[in-house]
Amino acid sequence: MTQHWSIDLSFEEDGTRTACKASLSGPNAPGVQAMGVARRSPGDTPDAKIGEELAAARACSDLAHELVDRAAEDVESHTHRPADIAM
């Protein structure tokens, strides 16, 4: 059995702040979403690519934590004991 999940990243920028929403999609993907934000310091030269990279990295990191938390909940529902899942 092969599963395929895709991570979708969408961005919103306002000149000093870049927000990224990460979500999983696919036939059996869990409905997990996460956010990441990057802020440009006033003295920095504007560069949308840097803000997008940082916001995406933070959103993907948050997404990973959400998936680990969901997996821990699933383990606990099966074992009826606290899950010991490290990230």
Secondary structure, 3 states (H helix, E strand, C coil): CCCCCEEEEEEEECCCEEEEEEEEECCCCCCCEEEEEEECCCCCCCCHHHHHHHHHHHHHHHHHHHHHHHHHHHHHHHHCCCCCCCC
